[in-house]
């Protein structure tokens, strides 16, 4: 009887753990991609400001 209890407990917890791990991996991938995209955008923006002769904290006059 006790062997059955632990096996049932393991089967009950396994799907929750697997779904949690999949969710964690997907969220980590999304946040990593967003971080990379923001860095790329900041680099492009810095290059454009350098082309115009502006400093890092100066805003262009439109």
Buried (B, 14 or more C-beta within 10 A) or exposed (E): EEEEEEEEEEEEEEEEEEEEEEEEEEEEEEEEEEEEEEEEEEEEEEEEBEEEEBEEEEEEEE
